[in-house]
Amino acid sequence: MEMLCTLRSATEGQREALLKAPEHLEDFLDDEEDFGDTEGTRFLELDIGETWHGLQYLMTGSAWEGAAPLDFLVRGGEDVGHIPSDEGTARIFTPAQVKPLAAALQALSPNTLRSRFDAGKLQQLDIYPGLWDEPPDDADPLEELLSYFEELRRFVGQVAQRGHALLVHIG
């Protein structure tokens, strides 16, 4: 089963609604009409696919831990629950938690990420998806990760600028 990561902005009302009724998580993720939004603000969404674990490692130097707030792809926030249809989980970060995250991502140099990339080490640590030392002929895994990092940095910055919460779903 593929494990893909989607990040989505949420208004404070949506965040509270999800925490009160986590059974609506799948509806929130599938809803193109801004589930439960009474503020009329269009949501933001970013799909980073299978790169989430590689990004976690490059941002923190750890597969499953690391210092907050840069460990946000695998830890932190408040647990919203899981989605039975994909066995995924979701965590949500308050707007107050998103602001320092956006600042930390801005401060993180792509050169730091480059220096942490070692395909053999990622393979040894079983960093998902586990194809680091045998990438497809036409793909450069480091460049793909750096490209997704730039998208992630921009996205979290936009969420912070709007004063929204951030939902991280891996499933």
Disulfide bonds with the S-S distance in Angstrom:
none
